[in-house]
Amino acid sequence: MAAKRIVIDPVTRIEGHLRVEIEVKDGLVADAFSSGTMVRGLEIILRGRDPRDAWAFAERTCGVCTTVHALASVRSVEDALGIVIPPNAELVRNLMFCAQYMQDHVVHFYHLHALDWVDIVSALKADPIKTSEIAKSISSWPKTSPNYFAEVQKRIGNFVASGQLGIFAKGYWGHPAMKLPPEVNLLAVTHYLEALEWQKEIVKVHTVFGGKNPHPNYLVGGAPCSLNLDEANAINAERLALVGKLLAEAKTFVEQVYIPDLLAIAPFYTDWASIGGGLRNYMAYGDLPKNGFGDPSKFKFPRGVLLDRDLSKVYEVDGHDPRQVTEAISHSWYEYSDGDQAARHPWEGETKFNYTGPQPPYEQLNVEGKYSWLKTPRWNGHAMEVGPLARLLVGYASGNAEIKAVVDMGLKKLNVPVTALFSTLGRTAARGLETILVANWAQEFYGDLLANIKNGDTRMFNGEKWEPATWPTKARGVGLTEAPRGALAHWIVIEDEKIANYQLVVPSTWNASPRDAKGQRSAYEASLIGTPIADPEKPLEVLRTIHSFDPCLACAVHLYDPQGKTLNRITIG
């Protein structure tokens, strides 16, 4: 039987523009192609600007990850100029990092991924009494009465009856791959709605320390706020107490809602522990430093690379080494001055557009040529998976006691071996397991910050080398971090006090990029090979695996006047 080409566009529900094309033969995915269908160009916008302002532009790369690009940006400048920030500033950055992770992972599970496994319409058939019994058996969360679930069920029923499904439209309801009983579907949908309310609370941590969310403020050399327990315009006792309350509530929500739901749903889909593994290589830059960013051995999330799923050997990662991280463009709509077959380290990177594809709308990608706006990054020539699974695997292989404990706990509860992590189910479970860790670590960092203040240390900024007069004529730096979706780095070249070159290599560039010149698939494309497809007209299985990565492509930019009229449209090509 000849292979059938299936196009899914867009794949993401709210986060950018991702197109996936698959070839299905004998009910299995035989080949796959991932295409980012929008261009960003922030690297061009940043040229010639003051390096100290770069974070404010780079942060706009995404409206979902928001803080992580600012963090990578300020770190790149601090690395280039040799700036060491005070301990309190590092702790504040860690707390903002943890708040972002908890919010992002909960939103991903319920609002971006759960509907691949949860049947909204099936919840209408549930018995609220049985749902209440299930809820009480797995958690001490207080909202578990039969009347509560009955009321939610009524709201869903009214919604469906209206014929205006809104965010629930286009779902593959009733798909044969949906396996949850109606009562578990009702439980998950109920918490979907609760998570919508909760997630807007935890990001208030960003407004306390960074002034706003999304896109909180950052500062090269420290944190953009001062500490004074008795000052109304500083981070005072009242604001610190609010942060403590928000972190405690987030920990409760993670432990009593998110994780129980994950463990309630996963046993119905254990067959997915052998589907969607894809690449055998994993990379994490690591983050959440203790006592200074300069020593990765003290990170809560360790740094390293695993090759061929070998947990006995962790390779070192060095963002300064020009031989390690490179980006290629043989299948990307860019050009390099030394040709399409070249691979460049980001310090030498170029961002020159070269669109050679069809004008949308079009039937299929030209996968023999260029077919994506994403470049193709490699570590020492190897394709890498990045993200929560990579972080936990690198931590597990590094012997990190906290990570090993939570991973072993998860494997025991799901009754699966460690090899089950190399899968779509493992990727989804890893995100939940690391949220447990982050919720605990947030409490630890909060306690450390309070202890420093109690001991009289209120420093939040290091002004040394802040003024351009103290800078070298030329400097280069890299800012490494871990976005919720995976390894993120910004590389900067500073010449004569201005940005001469700036390159971002983001998690979805690693995971969603097209093939390289050798034909090696990246993570998305590799993960889909061999996936069973029950109904080619409703390729739910593809969404399950791609959504397990939490795909996010840069938010599109539109230009309007105050009345909403489009002022300009730009056509590439």
Long-range contacts (C-beta under 8 A, 24 or more apart in sequence): 1-25, 1-26, 3-30, 3-31, 4-536, 5-364, 6-533, 6-536, 6-539, 6-542, 7-363, 7-364, 8-539, 8-542, 8-543, 9-37, 10-37, 11-542, 11-543, 11-546, 11-547, 11-551, 12-112, 12-551, 12-552, 12-553, 13-111, 13-112, 13-167, 14-112, 15-62, 15-64, 15-112, 15-551, 15-552, 15-553, 15-555, 16-508, 16-551, 16-552, 16-553, 16-554, 16-555, 16-556, 17-553, 17-556, 18-512, 18-546, 18-551, 18-553, 19-365, 20-524, 20-528, 20-542, 20-546, 21-364, 21-365, 21-367, 22-528, 22-533, 22-539, 22-542, 24-533, 24-536, 27-532, 27-533, 27-534, 28-530, 28-531, 28-532, 28-533, 29-528, 29-529, 29-530, 29-531, 29-533, 29-542, 30-529, 31-529, 32-521, 32-524, 32-525, 32-526, 32-528, 32-529, 33-365, 33-367, 33-371, 33-514, 33-525, 34-372, 34-374, 34-512, 34-513, 34-514, 34-522, 34-524, 34-525, 35-365, 35-371, 35-372, 35-373, 35-374, 35-514, 36-372, 36-373, 36-374, 36-508, 36-512, 36-513, 36-553, 37-360, 37-372, 37-373, 38-373, 38-553, 38-554, 38-556, 39-333, 39-353, 39-373, 39-572, 40-373, 40-554, 41-351, 41-353, 42-502, 42-504, 42-554, 43-349, 43-351, 43-501, 43-502, 43-503, 43-504, 44-351, 46-499, 46-502, 47-499, 47-500, 47-501, 47-502, 48-498, 48-499, 49-498, 49-499, 50-497, 50-498, 50-499, 51-77, 51-80, 51-220, 51-492, 51-494, 51-497, 51-498, 51-499, 52-77, 52-220, 52-466, 54-490, 54-492, 54-499, 54-502, 55-218, 55-220, 56-215, 56-218, 58-490, 58-502, 58-504, 59-215, 59-218, 60-215, 60-555, 61-504, 61-506, 61-554, 61-555, 62-506, 62-552, 62-554, 62-555, 63-214, 63-215, 63-555, 64-104, 64-552, 64-555, 65-100, 65-104, 65-483, 65-484, 65-485, 65-488, 65-552, 66-100, 66-206, 66-213, 66-214, 66-215, 66-216, 67-96, 67-97, 67-100, 67-206, 67-210, 67-215, 67-216, 67-218, 68-97, 68-100, 68-481, 68-482, 68-483, 68-484, 68-488, 69-483, 69-488, 69-490, 69-504, 69-506, 70-215, 70-216, 70-218, 71-96, 71-97, 71-218, 71-479, 71-481, 72-479, 72-480, 72-481, 72-488, 72-489, 72-490, 72-504, 73-218, 73-479, 73-490, 73-492, 74-218, 74-219, 74-220, 74-479, 75-293, 75-477, 75-478, 75-479, 75-480, 75-481, 75-490, 76-477, 76-478, 76-479, 76-490, 76-491, 76-492, 77-220, 77-477, 77-479, 77-492, 77-494, 78-220, 78-221, 78-477, 78-479, 79-477, 79-478, 79-479, 80-475, 80-476, 80-477, 80-492, 80-494, 81-465, 81-471, 81-475, 81-477, 81-494, 82-465, 83-220, 83-221, 83-462, 83-464, 83-465, 83-466, 84-292, 84-294, 84-462, 85-221, 85-222, 85-223, 85-293, 85-461, 85-462, 86-222, 86-457, 86-459, 86-460, 86-461, 86-462, 87-291, 87-292, 87-452, 87-457, 87-459, 88-223, 88-227, 88-449, 88-452, 88-453, 88-457, 88-458, 88-459, 88-460, 89-221, 89-222, 89-223, 89-459, 89-460, 89-461, 89-462, 90-289, 90-292, 90-293, 91-445, 91-448, 91-449, 91-452, 92-209, 92-223, 92-225, 92-449, 92-460, 93-223, 94-288, 94-289, 94-441, 94-442, 94-445, 95-205, 95-209, 95-243, 95-247, 95-442, 95-445, 95-446, 95-449, 96-205, 96-206, 96-209, 96-210, 96-216, 97-287, 97-288, 97-481, 98-247, 98-288, 98-438, 98-439, 98-441, 98-442, 98-445, 99-202, 99-203, 99-205, 99-206, 99-246, 99-247, 99-250, 99-442, 100-203, 100-206, 100-484, 101-434, 101-435, 101-438, 101-484, 102-202, 102-250, 102-254, 102-435, 102-438, 102-439, 102-442, 103-199, 103-202, 103-203, 103-250, 104-484, 104-550, 105-258, 105-388, 105-431, 105-432, 105-434, 105-435, 105-438, 105-484, 106-195, 106-198, 106-199, 106-253, 106-254, 106-258, 106-435, 107-195, 107-199, 108-431, 108-484, 108-550, 109-195, 109-258, 109-261, 109-262, 109-428, 109-431, 109-432, 110-188, 110-191, 110-192, 110-195, 110-196, 110-258, 111-192, 111-195, 111-196, 112-547, 112-550, 113-428, 113-547, 113-548, 113-550, 114-188, 114-192, 114-265, 115-168, 115-171, 116-540, 116-543, 116-544, 116-547, 117-178, 117-180, 117-265, 117-268, 117-269, 117-544, 118-178, 118-180, 118-184, 118-185, 118-188, 118-189, 118-192, 118-265, 119-173, 119-174, 119-175, 119-178, 119-180, 119-185, 120-156, 120-160, 120-168, 120-171, 120-173, 120-185, 120-189, 121-160, 121-173, 121-174, 122-173, 122-174, 122-178, 122-180, 122-182, 122-185, 123-153, 123-156, 123-182, 123-185, 123-186, 123-188, 123-189, 124-153, 124-156, 124-157, 124-160, 124-182, 125-182, 126-153, 126-181, 126-182, 126-183, 126-185, 126-186, 127-182, 127-183, 128-153, 128-186, 130-183, 131-183, 131-184, 131-186, 131-187, 131-190, 134-183, 134-184, 134-187, 134-264, 135-187, 138-260, 138-263, 138-264, 139-256, 139-257, 139-260, 140-256, 141-256, 141-257, 141-260, 143-190, 143-194, 148-190, 149-186, 149-187, 149-190, 152-186, 152-189, 152-190, 152-193, 153-186, 155-193, 156-189, 172-538, 172-540, 175-534, 175-535, 175-538, 175-540, 176-534, 176-535, 177-534, 177-540, 177-541, 178-540, 179-268, 179-269, 180-265, 180-268, 184-264, 184-265, 184-268, 187-261, 187-264, 188-261, 188-264, 188-265, 191-257, 191-258, 191-261, 194-257, 195-253, 195-257, 195-258, 198-249, 198-250, 198-253, 201-246, 201-249, 201-250, 202-246, 202-247, 202-249, 202-250, 204-242, 204-246, 205-243, 205-246, 205-247, 208-235, 208-239, 208-242, 208-243, 209-235, 209-243, 219-461, 220-466, 221-461, 221-462, 221-463, 221-464, 221-465, 221-466, 222-459, 222-460, 222-461, 222-462, 223-460, 223-461, 225-460, 226-458, 226-460, 227-453, 227-458, 227-460, 228-458, 229-453, 240-449, 240-450, 240-453, 243-446, 244-446, 247-439, 247-442, 247-443, 247-446, 248-443, 250-439, 250-442, 251-439, 251-440, 251-442, 251-443, 254-435, 254-436, 254-439, 255-436, 255-439, 258-432, 258-435, 259-432, 259-435, 259-436, 262-428, 262-429, 262-432, 263-413, 263-414, 266-414, 266-425, 266-428, 266-429, 267-414, 269-425, 270-414, 270-416, 270-420, 270-425, 272-423, 272-424, 272-425, 272-544, 273-416, 273-420, 273-423, 273-425, 273-426, 274-420, 274-423, 275-423, 275-424, 275-425, 275-530, 275-531, 275-532, 275-541, 275-545, 276-423, 276-424, 276-425, 276-427, 276-527, 276-528, 276-531, 276-544, 276-545, 276-548, 277-422, 277-423, 277-424, 277-426, 277-527, 278-385, 278-521, 278-523, 278-524, 278-525, 278-526, 278-527, 278-528, 278-529, 279-383, 279-384, 279-385, 279-521, 279-522, 279-523, 279-526, 279-527, 280-307, 280-308, 280-309, 280-422, 281-305, 281-306, 281-307, 281-308, 281-379, 281-382, 281-383, 281-384, 281-385, 282-306, 282-309, 282-384, 282-385, 282-386, 282-389, 282-390, 282-393, 282-394, 283-317, 283-379, 283-384, 283-385, 283-386, 283-390, 283-394, 283-487, 283-510, 284-317, 284-386, 284-390, 284-391, 284-394, 284-395, 284-482, 284-486, 284-487, 285-317, 285-319, 285-480, 285-481, 285-482, 285-487, 285-488, 285-489, 286-391, 286-394, 286-480, 286-482, 287-480, 287-481, 287-482, 288-441, 288-445, 300-402, 300-437, 300-441, 301-391, 301-394, 301-395, 301-482, 302-394, 302-395, 302-398, 302-400, 302-403, 303-394, 303-480, 304-394, 304-397, 304-398, 305-379, 305-382, 305-384, 305-394, 306-390, 306-393, 306-394, 306-397, 307-382, 309-422, 311-393, 311-396, 311-397, 311-418, 312-397, 313-397, 314-394, 314-397, 314-398, 317-379, 319-478, 319-480, 319-489, 319-491, 320-478, 322-347, 322-348, 323-380, 324-379, 324-380, 325-377, 325-378, 325-379, 325-489, 325-505, 326-377, 326-378, 327-375, 327-376, 327-377, 327-378, 327-503, 327-505, 327-509, 328-375, 328-376, 328-377, 328-378, 328-516, 328-517, 329-370, 329-375, 329-376, 330-370, 330-376, 330-515, 330-516, 330-517, 331-367, 331-369, 331-370, 331-371, 331-372, 331-376, 331-514, 331-515, 331-516, 332-370, 332-372, 332-373, 332-374, 332-375, 332-376, 332-513, 332-514, 333-357, 333-370, 333-372, 333-373, 333-572, 334-375, 340-517, 341-517, 343-378, 343-516, 343-517, 345-491, 346-478, 346-489, 346-491, 346-503, 346-505, 347-476, 347-491, 347-493, 347-501, 347-503, 348-501, 349-491, 349-501, 349-503, 351-503, 353-572, 355-572, 355-573, 356-573, 357-573, 359-571, 359-573, 370-514, 371-514, 372-512, 372-513, 372-514, 374-508, 374-509, 374-512, 374-513, 374-514, 374-553, 375-505, 375-509, 375-513, 376-513, 376-514, 376-515, 376-516, 376-522, 377-505, 377-509, 377-510, 377-513, 378-516, 378-520, 383-516, 383-520, 383-521, 383-522, 383-523, 383-526, 384-487, 384-510, 384-523, 385-486, 385-510, 385-511, 385-523, 386-485, 386-486, 386-487, 386-507, 386-510, 386-511, 386-523, 387-427, 387-430, 387-431, 387-485, 387-486, 387-507, 387-511, 387-549, 387-550, 388-427, 388-430, 388-431, 388-433, 388-434, 388-484, 388-486, 389-421, 389-426, 389-427, 389-430, 389-431, 390-486, 390-487, 391-430, 391-434, 391-482, 391-486, 392-421, 392-430, 392-433, 392-434, 393-421, 393-430, 402-437, 402-440, 403-437, 406-433, 406-434, 406-436, 406-437, 407-433, 409-433, 424-527, 424-544, 424-545, 424-548, 427-548, 427-549, 428-548, 431-550, 468-497, 471-497, 483-507, 484-550, 485-511, 485-549, 485-550, 485-551, 485-552, 486-510, 486-511, 506-554, 507-552, 508-549, 508-551, 508-552, 508-553, 511-549, 511-551, 512-549, 512-551, 512-553, 523-549, 524-549, 524-551
